[in-house]
């Protein structure tokens, strides 16, 4: 399932100076254009309640919040992209690299060490960079 044109736009990357292998990858730049009111400074809830897979830096997701879009920016927390857990799983299952989906339940300022993976929530040891499963999510 593709993202709706209202949620995100995709732009070509100029790969003319790159190798054939890189050009074959057909890289895109994504611009997320939807805006929602997900973040509230005071209430904390768990990832199981929200199904949101991105960290709200130093804030909490509003209790009972249900996004109208699978990917969006928040009015209060600009510069960070939020998405549903279902979208995060699609991206992870597709094998996309260089992206992490942070757990909003950790509610920590950067850097956070807990993030969503195909197995569930994992924590990364900042010294060894090894990960351990914190919570299995099916």
VMD Tcl script that builds the backbone (N, CA, C; Angstrom):
set m [mol new atoms 414]
animate dup $m
set s [atomselect $m all]
$s set {name element resname resid chain x y z} {
  {N N UNK 1 A 0.842 -1.172 0.000}
  {CA C UNK 1 A 0.000 0.000 0.000}
  {C C UNK 1 A 0.891 1.239 0.000}
  {N N UNK 2 A 0.671 2.124 -0.948}
  {CA C UNK 2 A 1.450 3.360 -1.054}
  {C C UNK 2 A 0.881 4.423 -0.129}
  {N N UNK 3 A 1.723 5.367 0.260}
  {CA C UNK 3 A 1.252 6.515 1.034}
  {C C UNK 3 A 0.439 7.412 0.119}
  {N N UNK 4 A -0.574 8.050 0.654}
  {CA C UNK 4 A -1.387 8.948 -0.159}
  {C C UNK 4 A -0.569 10.180 -0.527}
  {N N UNK 5 A -0.870 10.808 -1.662}
  {CA C UNK 5 A -0.145 12.021 -2.065}
  {C C UNK 5 A -0.309 13.155 -1.057}
  {N N UNK 6 A -1.388 13.132 -0.278}
  {CA C UNK 6 A -1.588 14.148 0.750}
  {C C UNK 6 A -0.641 13.947 1.938}
  {N N UNK 7 A -0.270 12.704 2.209}
  {CA C UNK 7 A 0.574 12.391 3.364}
  {C C UNK 7 A 2.047 12.659 3.089}
  {N N UNK 8 A 2.502 12.309 1.898}
  {CA C UNK 8 A 3.927 12.462 1.585}
  {C C UNK 8 A 4.129 12.576 0.080}
  {N N UNK 9 A 5.121 13.350 -0.267}
  {CA C UNK 9 A 5.512 13.477 -1.666}
  {C C UNK 9 A 6.933 12.925 -1.804}
  {N N UNK 10 A 7.203 12.336 -2.950}
  {CA C UNK 10 A 8.509 11.750 -3.209}
  {C C UNK 10 A 9.159 12.465 -4.385}
  {N N UNK 11 A 10.446 12.765 -4.229}
  {CA C UNK 11 A 11.190 13.477 -5.251}
  {C C UNK 11 A 12.412 12.661 -5.650}
  {N N UNK 12 A 12.736 12.733 -6.931}
  {CA C UNK 12 A 13.915 12.022 -7.435}
  {C C UNK 12 A 15.195 12.640 -6.875}
  {N N UNK 13 A 16.210 11.804 -6.724}
  {CA C UNK 13 A 17.537 12.234 -6.302}
  {C C UNK 13 A 18.424 12.199 -7.540}
  {N N UNK 14 A 19.209 13.240 -7.744}
  {CA C UNK 14 A 20.120 13.277 -8.891}
  {C C UNK 14 A 21.267 12.301 -8.641}
  {N N UNK 15 A 21.228 11.190 -9.337}
  {CA C UNK 15 A 22.237 10.143 -9.188}
  {C C UNK 15 A 23.129 10.052 -10.422}
  {N N UNK 16 A 23.104 11.083 -11.248}
  {CA C UNK 16 A 23.830 11.042 -12.520}
  {C C UNK 16 A 25.334 10.868 -12.352}
  {N N UNK 17 A 25.882 11.286 -11.230}
  {CA C UNK 17 A 27.326 11.160 -10.989}
  {C C UNK 17 A 27.672 9.887 -10.210}
  {N N UNK 18 A 26.674 9.039 -9.958}
  {CA C UNK 18 A 26.882 7.842 -9.134}
  {C C UNK 18 A 27.115 6.601 -9.995}
  {N N UNK 19 A 27.534 5.553 -9.330}
  {CA C UNK 19 A 27.773 4.282 -10.028}
  {C C UNK 19 A 26.447 3.704 -10.518}
  {N N UNK 20 A 26.541 2.739 -11.411}
  {CA C UNK 20 A 25.347 2.100 -11.958}
  {C C UNK 20 A 24.536 1.415 -10.861}
  {N N UNK 21 A 25.222 0.790 -9.903}
  {CA C UNK 21 A 24.521 0.102 -8.807}
  {C C UNK 21 A 23.697 1.090 -7.979}
  {N N UNK 22 A 24.248 2.249 -7.712}
  {CA C UNK 22 A 23.522 3.262 -6.942}
  {C C UNK 22 A 22.355 3.793 -7.763}
  {N N UNK 23 A 22.574 4.071 -9.038}
  {CA C UNK 23 A 21.496 4.566 -9.897}
  {C C UNK 23 A 20.346 3.566 -9.971}
  {N N UNK 24 A 20.664 2.281 -9.939}
  {CA C UNK 24 A 19.637 1.242 -10.010}
  {C C UNK 24 A 18.771 1.201 -8.754}
  {N N UNK 25 A 19.256 1.770 -7.667}
  {CA C UNK 25 A 18.504 1.770 -6.411}
  {C C UNK 25 A 17.319 2.718 -6.434}
  {N N UNK 26 A 17.317 3.692 -7.342}
  {CA C UNK 26 A 16.201 4.620 -7.506}
  {C C UNK 26 A 15.844 5.318 -6.178}
  {N N UNK 27 A 16.843 5.927 -5.537}
  {CA C UNK 27 A 16.625 6.630 -4.279}
  {C C UNK 27 A 15.652 7.787 -4.452}
  {N N UNK 28 A 14.889 8.072 -3.389}
  {CA C UNK 28 A 13.921 9.167 -3.384}
  {C C UNK 28 A 14.090 9.986 -2.109}
  {N N UNK 29 A 13.663 11.237 -2.190}
  {CA C UNK 29 A 13.559 12.094 -1.007}
  {C C UNK 29 A 12.080 12.165 -0.662}
  {N N UNK 30 A 11.750 11.972 0.612}
  {CA C UNK 30 A 10.356 12.009 1.030}
  {C C UNK 30 A 10.082 13.278 1.829}
  {N N UNK 31 A 9.025 13.966 1.474}
  {CA C UNK 31 A 8.566 15.133 2.211}
  {C C UNK 31 A 7.224 14.786 2.842}
  {N N UNK 32 A 7.182 14.752 4.168}
  {CA C UNK 32 A 5.932 14.467 4.889}
  {C C UNK 32 A 5.195 15.784 5.075}
  {N N UNK 33 A 3.943 15.831 4.614}
  {CA C UNK 33 A 3.207 17.098 4.635}
  {C C UNK 33 A 2.018 17.118 5.575}
  {N N UNK 34 A 1.686 16.014 6.217}
  {CA C UNK 34 A 0.540 16.009 7.125}
  {C C UNK 34 A 0.959 16.463 8.520}
  {N N UNK 35 A 0.019 17.106 9.210}
  {CA C UNK 35 A 0.268 17.689 10.529}
  {C C UNK 35 A -0.847 17.257 11.461}
  {N N UNK 36 A -0.483 16.763 12.660}
  {CA C UNK 36 A -1.484 16.337 13.640}
  {C C UNK 36 A -1.111 16.854 15.019}
  {N N UNK 37 A -2.046 16.694 15.961}
  {CA C UNK 37 A -1.839 17.104 17.352}
  {C C UNK 37 A -1.725 15.866 18.229}
  {N N UNK 38 A -0.564 15.238 18.227}
  {CA C UNK 38 A -0.362 13.992 18.975}
  {C C UNK 38 A 0.285 14.208 20.328}
  {N N UNK 39 A 1.098 15.235 20.454}
  {CA C UNK 39 A 1.947 15.378 21.635}
  {C C UNK 39 A 1.323 16.286 22.684}
  {N N UNK 40 A 1.416 15.807 23.919}
  {CA C UNK 40 A 0.950 16.539 25.086}
  {C C UNK 40 A 2.093 16.496 26.096}
  {N N UNK 41 A 2.394 17.602 26.739}
  {CA C UNK 41 A 3.556 17.643 27.626}
  {C C UNK 41 A 3.435 16.795 28.881}
  {N N UNK 42 A 2.227 16.459 29.314}
  {CA C UNK 42 A 2.100 15.915 30.666}
  {C C UNK 42 A 1.721 14.452 30.759}
  {N N UNK 43 A 0.945 13.913 29.853}
  {CA C UNK 43 A 0.463 12.543 30.006}
  {C C UNK 43 A 1.414 11.541 29.373}
  {N N UNK 44 A 1.661 10.433 30.066}
  {CA C UNK 44 A 2.513 9.383 29.504}
  {C C UNK 44 A 1.690 8.123 29.297}
  {N N UNK 45 A 1.937 7.444 28.204}
  {CA C UNK 45 A 1.257 6.194 27.898}
  {C C UNK 45 A 2.241 5.260 27.222}
  {N N UNK 46 A 1.854 4.010 27.069}
  {CA C UNK 46 A 2.784 3.030 26.505}
  {C C UNK 46 A 2.589 2.884 25.003}
  {N N UNK 47 A 3.564 2.296 24.351}
  {CA C UNK 47 A 3.497 2.090 22.905}
  {C C UNK 47 A 2.333 1.181 22.532}
  {N N UNK 48 A 1.968 0.254 23.406}
  {CA C UNK 48 A 0.874 -0.662 23.107}
  {C C UNK 48 A -0.446 0.097 22.954}
  {N N UNK 49 A -0.611 1.195 23.686}
  {CA C UNK 49 A -1.834 1.978 23.587}
  {C C UNK 49 A -1.875 2.844 22.341}
  {N N UNK 50 A -0.737 3.350 21.899}
  {CA C UNK 50 A -0.722 4.327 20.811}
  {C C UNK 50 A -0.462 3.739 19.446}
  {N N UNK 51 A 0.351 2.700 19.386}
  {CA C UNK 51 A 0.823 2.153 18.116}
  {C C UNK 51 A 1.559 3.220 17.311}
  {N N UNK 52 A 2.166 4.176 17.979}
  {CA C UNK 52 A 3.001 5.173 17.328}
  {C C UNK 52 A 4.440 4.739 17.567}
  {N N UNK 53 A 5.260 4.804 16.527}
  {CA C UNK 53 A 6.589 4.218 16.636}
  {C C UNK 53 A 7.727 5.224 16.575}
  {N N UNK 54 A 7.474 6.471 16.873}
  {CA C UNK 54 A 8.551 7.448 16.852}
  {C C UNK 54 A 8.561 8.223 18.159}
  {N N UNK 55 A 9.743 8.589 18.597}
  {CA C UNK 55 A 9.902 9.252 19.885}
  {C C UNK 55 A 9.456 10.708 19.844}
  {N N UNK 56 A 8.687 11.118 20.829}
  {CA C UNK 56 A 8.376 12.530 21.036}
  {C C UNK 56 A 9.396 13.030 22.050}
  {N N UNK 57 A 10.351 13.825 21.628}
  {CA C UNK 57 A 11.474 14.213 22.467}
  {C C UNK 57 A 11.030 15.024 23.669}
  {N N UNK 58 A 11.104 14.419 24.865}
  {CA C UNK 58 A 10.777 15.100 26.102}
  {C C UNK 58 A 9.303 15.371 26.297}
  {N N UNK 59 A 8.459 14.794 25.490}
  {CA C UNK 59 A 7.019 15.010 25.572}
  {C C UNK 59 A 6.338 13.654 25.680}
  {N N UNK 60 A 5.014 13.662 25.756}
  {CA C UNK 60 A 4.250 12.424 25.776}
  {C C UNK 60 A 3.147 12.495 24.734}
  {N N UNK 61 A 2.773 11.353 24.192}
  {CA C UNK 61 A 1.678 11.287 23.238}
  {C C UNK 61 A 0.372 11.360 24.017}
  {N N UNK 62 A -0.592 12.135 23.505}
  {CA C UNK 62 A -1.880 12.302 24.171}
  {C C UNK 62 A -2.575 10.961 24.348}
  {N N UNK 63 A -3.152 10.758 25.516}
  {CA C UNK 63 A -3.867 9.521 25.806}
  {C C UNK 63 A -5.052 9.393 24.849}
  {N N UNK 64 A -5.185 8.220 24.253}
  {CA C UNK 64 A -6.282 7.959 23.340}
  {C C UNK 64 A -6.073 8.499 21.933}
  {N N UNK 65 A -4.901 9.073 21.655}
  {CA C UNK 65 A -4.647 9.638 20.329}
  {C C UNK 65 A -4.662 8.543 19.269}
  {N N UNK 66 A -5.374 8.780 18.200}
  {CA C UNK 66 A -5.424 7.890 17.043}
  {C C UNK 66 A -5.137 8.737 15.809}
  {N N UNK 67 A -4.015 8.506 15.136}
  {CA C UNK 67 A -3.667 9.345 13.987}
  {C C UNK 67 A -4.608 9.143 12.808}
  {N N UNK 68 A -4.886 10.234 12.111}
  {CA C UNK 68 A -5.682 10.172 10.887}
  {C C UNK 68 A -4.811 9.731 9.713}
  {N N UNK 69 A -3.498 9.877 9.857}
  {CA C UNK 69 A -2.542 9.530 8.800}
  {C C UNK 69 A -1.513 8.551 9.339}
  {N N UNK 70 A -0.954 7.725 8.469}
  {CA C UNK 70 A 0.049 6.745 8.909}
  {C C UNK 70 A 1.409 7.384 9.151}
  {N N UNK 71 A 1.623 8.585 8.602}
  {CA C UNK 71 A 2.871 9.312 8.806}
  {C C UNK 71 A 2.543 10.793 8.901}
  {N N UNK 72 A 3.190 11.499 9.843}
  {CA C UNK 72 A 2.829 12.898 10.065}
  {C C UNK 72 A 3.872 13.616 10.911}
  {N N UNK 73 A 3.808 14.931 10.884}
  {CA C UNK 73 A 4.535 15.792 11.814}
  {C C UNK 73 A 3.560 16.177 12.912}
  {N N UNK 74 A 4.071 16.525 14.072}
  {CA C UNK 74 A 3.226 17.022 15.154}
  {C C UNK 74 A 3.356 18.535 15.225}
  {N N UNK 75 A 2.267 19.209 15.570}
  {CA C UNK 75 A 2.274 20.673 15.651}
  {C C UNK 75 A 3.241 21.178 16.719}
  {N N UNK 76 A 3.415 20.401 17.804}
  {CA C UNK 76 A 4.257 20.834 18.913}
  {C C UNK 76 A 5.725 20.441 18.729}
  {N N UNK 77 A 5.975 19.337 18.080}
  {CA C UNK 77 A 7.328 18.801 17.945}
  {C C UNK 77 A 7.721 18.836 16.466}
  {N N UNK 78 A 8.127 19.984 15.998}
  {CA C UNK 78 A 8.497 20.138 14.586}
  {C C UNK 78 A 9.865 19.522 14.335}
  {N N UNK 79 A 10.083 19.076 13.126}
  {CA C UNK 79 A 11.385 18.530 12.749}
  {C C UNK 79 A 11.518 17.038 12.965}
  {N N UNK 80 A 10.494 16.409 13.539}
  {CA C UNK 80 A 10.528 14.966 13.760}
  {C C UNK 80 A 9.307 14.358 13.101}
  {N N UNK 81 A 9.482 13.203 12.503}
  {CA C UNK 81 A 8.389 12.529 11.816}
  {C C UNK 81 A 7.866 11.408 12.699}
  {N N UNK 82 A 6.557 11.326 12.819}
  {CA C UNK 82 A 5.889 10.261 13.553}
  {C C UNK 82 A 5.234 9.325 12.553}
  {N N UNK 83 A 5.057 8.075 12.936}
  {CA C UNK 83 A 4.317 7.154 12.078}
  {C C UNK 83 A 3.650 6.093 12.943}
  {N N UNK 84 A 2.715 5.385 12.331}
  {CA C UNK 84 A 2.059 4.298 13.041}
  {C C UNK 84 A 3.001 3.106 13.121}
  {N N UNK 85 A 2.721 2.228 14.058}
  {CA C UNK 85 A 3.519 1.016 14.195}
  {C C UNK 85 A 3.401 0.164 12.939}
  {N N UNK 86 A 2.231 0.141 12.331}
  {CA C UNK 86 A 2.031 -0.647 11.113}
  {C C UNK 86 A 2.939 -0.163 9.989}
  {N N UNK 87 A 3.075 1.152 9.828}
  {CA C UNK 87 A 3.974 1.673 8.797}
  {C C UNK 87 A 5.425 1.344 9.127}
  {N N UNK 88 A 5.797 1.485 10.386}
  {CA C UNK 88 A 7.165 1.144 10.791}
  {C C UNK 88 A 7.473 -0.310 10.455}
  {N N UNK 89 A 6.531 -1.196 10.698}
  {CA C UNK 89 A 6.748 -2.611 10.398}
  {C C UNK 89 A 6.871 -2.847 8.898}
  {N N UNK 90 A 6.087 -2.146 8.086}
  {CA C UNK 90 A 6.203 -2.277 6.629}
  {C C UNK 90 A 7.584 -1.844 6.155}
  {N N UNK 91 A 8.069 -0.738 6.696}
  {CA C UNK 91 A 9.391 -0.229 6.306}
  {C C UNK 91 A 10.477 -1.209 6.730}
  {N N UNK 92 A 10.389 -1.706 7.967}
  {CA C UNK 92 A 11.388 -2.662 8.462}
  {C C UNK 92 A 11.345 -3.968 7.674}
  {N N UNK 93 A 10.146 -4.460 7.396}
  {CA C UNK 93 A 10.004 -5.721 6.653}
  {C C UNK 93 A 10.523 -5.588 5.223}
  {N N UNK 94 A 10.458 -4.382 4.666}
  {CA C UNK 94 A 10.955 -4.153 3.308}
  {C C UNK 94 A 12.479 -4.113 3.262}
  {N N UNK 95 A 13.128 -4.090 4.431}
  {CA C UNK 95 A 14.583 -4.103 4.474}
  {C C UNK 95 A 15.220 -2.735 4.319}
  {N N UNK 96 A 14.445 -1.673 4.527}
  {CA C UNK 96 A 15.013 -0.325 4.427}
  {C C UNK 96 A 16.098 -0.143 5.477}
  {N N UNK 97 A 17.145 0.576 5.112}
  {CA C UNK 97 A 18.271 0.785 6.011}
  {C C UNK 97 A 18.372 2.247 6.416}
  {N N UNK 98 A 19.193 2.506 7.421}
  {CA C UNK 98 A 19.471 3.859 7.918}
  {C C UNK 98 A 18.226 4.567 8.455}
  {N N UNK 99 A 17.325 3.814 9.039}
  {CA C UNK 99 A 16.148 4.398 9.673}
  {C C UNK 99 A 15.883 3.641 10.972}
  {N N UNK 100 A 15.521 4.389 12.008}
  {CA C UNK 100 A 15.150 3.777 13.290}
  {C C UNK 100 A 13.836 4.371 13.746}
  {N N UNK 101 A 13.015 3.538 14.344}
  {CA C UNK 101 A 11.722 3.953 14.864}
  {C C UNK 101 A 11.804 3.896 16.384}
  {N N UNK 102 A 11.834 5.061 17.008}
  {CA C UNK 102 A 12.014 5.136 18.455}
  {C C UNK 102 A 10.699 4.944 19.189}
  {N N UNK 103 A 10.786 4.389 20.372}
  {CA C UNK 103 A 9.639 4.090 21.219}
  {C C UNK 103 A 9.213 5.345 21.981}
  {N N UNK 104 A 7.991 5.850 21.768}
  {CA C UNK 104 A 7.570 7.056 22.483}
  {C C UNK 104 A 7.418 6.835 23.986}
  {N N UNK 105 A 7.305 5.587 24.420}
  {CA C UNK 105 A 7.163 5.308 25.851}
  {C C UNK 105 A 8.445 5.607 26.621}
  {N N UNK 106 A 9.607 5.666 25.933}
  {CA C UNK 106 A 10.844 5.976 26.638}
  {C C UNK 106 A 10.908 7.447 27.010}
  {N N UNK 107 A 10.294 8.317 26.192}
  {CA C UNK 107 A 10.185 9.745 26.486}
  {C C UNK 107 A 11.475 10.349 27.019}
  {N N UNK 108 A 12.555 10.120 26.290}
  {CA C UNK 108 A 13.851 10.667 26.678}
  {C C UNK 108 A 14.341 11.615 25.606}
  {N N UNK 109 A 15.156 12.544 26.009}
  {CA C UNK 109 A 15.818 13.362 25.010}
  {C C UNK 109 A 16.851 12.507 24.292}
  {N N UNK 110 A 17.213 12.921 23.105}
  {CA C UNK 110 A 18.206 12.207 22.305}
  {C C UNK 110 A 19.507 12.111 23.058}
  {N N UNK 111 A 20.295 11.056 23.026}
  {CA C UNK 111 A 19.979 9.839 22.296}
  {C C UNK 111 A 19.160 8.874 23.140}
  {N N UNK 112 A 18.263 8.205 22.519}
  {CA C UNK 112 A 17.519 7.155 23.198}
  {C C UNK 112 A 18.113 5.817 22.772}
  {N N UNK 113 A 17.929 4.813 23.580}
  {CA C UNK 113 A 18.524 3.521 23.250}
  {C C UNK 113 A 17.469 2.451 22.986}
  {N N UNK 114 A 16.180 2.811 23.023}
  {CA C UNK 114 A 15.110 1.849 22.788}
  {C C UNK 114 A 14.423 2.180 21.473}
  {N N UNK 115 A 14.270 1.187 20.609}
  {CA C UNK 115 A 13.672 1.425 19.307}
  {C C UNK 115 A 12.915 0.197 18.828}
  {N N UNK 116 A 12.037 0.397 17.841}
  {CA C UNK 116 A 11.196 -0.660 17.276}
  {C C UNK 116 A 11.965 -1.431 16.227}
  {N N UNK 117 A 11.883 -2.747 16.292}
  {CA C UNK 117 A 12.473 -3.624 15.281}
  {C C UNK 117 A 11.413 -4.636 14.870}
  {N N UNK 118 A 11.746 -5.516 13.959}
  {CA C UNK 118 A 10.797 -6.552 13.567}
  {C C UNK 118 A 10.442 -7.472 14.731}
  {N N UNK 119 A 11.358 -7.632 15.689}
  {CA C UNK 119 A 11.100 -8.498 16.841}
  {C C UNK 119 A 10.252 -7.826 17.916}
  {N N UNK 120 A 10.305 -6.515 18.007}
  {CA C UNK 120 A 9.588 -5.785 19.054}
  {C C UNK 120 A 10.367 -4.551 19.443}
  {N N UNK 121 A 10.444 -4.267 20.755}
  {CA C UNK 121 A 11.259 -3.163 21.243}
  {C C UNK 121 A 12.609 -3.704 21.663}
  {N N UNK 122 A 13.657 -3.072 21.165}
  {CA C UNK 122 A 15.014 -3.492 21.513}
  {C C UNK 122 A 15.770 -2.323 22.101}
  {N N UNK 123 A 16.694 -2.644 22.978}
  {CA C UNK 123 A 17.559 -1.639 23.594}
  {C C UNK 123 A 18.979 -1.894 23.125}
  {N N UNK 124 A 19.654 -0.816 22.764}
  {CA C UNK 124 A 21.034 -0.938 22.294}
  {C C UNK 124 A 21.989 -0.480 23.380}
  {N N UNK 125 A 22.984 -1.313 23.658}
  {CA C UNK 125 A 24.041 -0.941 24.586}
  {C C UNK 125 A 24.921 0.084 23.887}
  {N N UNK 126 A 25.039 1.280 24.453}
  {CA C UNK 126 A 25.780 2.356 23.810}
  {C C UNK 126 A 27.280 2.103 23.767}
  {N N UNK 127 A 27.793 1.203 24.595}
  {CA C UNK 127 A 29.217 0.876 24.592}
  {C C UNK 127 A 29.551 -0.182 23.542}
  {N N UNK 128 A 28.768 -1.283 23.534}
  {CA C UNK 128 A 29.074 -2.404 22.645}
  {C C UNK 128 A 28.263 -2.364 21.341}
  {N N UNK 129 A 27.198 -1.558 21.308}
  {CA C UNK 129 A 26.258 -1.444 20.183}
  {C C UNK 129 A 25.461 -2.725 19.943}
  {N N UNK 130 A 25.543 -3.687 20.881}
  {CA C UNK 130 A 24.727 -4.889 20.794}
  {C C UNK 130 A 23.312 -4.553 21.257}
  {N N UNK 131 A 22.325 -5.292 20.744}
  {CA C UNK 131 A 20.942 -5.052 21.127}
  {C C UNK 131 A 20.384 -6.233 21.902}
  {N N UNK 132 A 19.413 -5.920 22.748}
  {CA C UNK 132 A 18.702 -6.961 23.471}
  {C C UNK 132 A 17.203 -6.688 23.354}
  {N N UNK 133 A 16.408 -7.748 23.271}
  {CA C UNK 133 A 14.972 -7.614 23.160}
  {C C UNK 133 A 14.401 -7.208 24.520}
  {N N UNK 134 A 13.690 -6.088 24.563}
  {CA C UNK 134 A 13.079 -5.579 25.796}
  {C C UNK 134 A 11.643 -6.056 25.896}
  {N N UNK 135 A 10.933 -5.977 24.768}
  {CA C UNK 135 A 9.524 -6.385 24.739}
  {C C UNK 135 A 9.206 -6.948 23.365}
  {N N UNK 136 A 8.728 -8.203 23.335}
  {CA C UNK 136 A 8.349 -8.800 22.067}
  {C C UNK 136 A 6.975 -8.277 21.666}
  {N N UNK 137 A 6.853 -7.840 20.416}
  {CA C UNK 137 A 5.575 -7.340 19.900}
  {C C UNK 137 A 5.291 -8.085 18.617}
  {N N UNK 138 A 4.157 -8.748 18.588}
  {CA C UNK 138 A 3.798 -9.546 17.395}
  {C C UNK 138 A 3.129 -8.686 16.350}
}
mol reanalyze $m
mol bondsrecalc $m
mol representation Tube
mol addrep $m
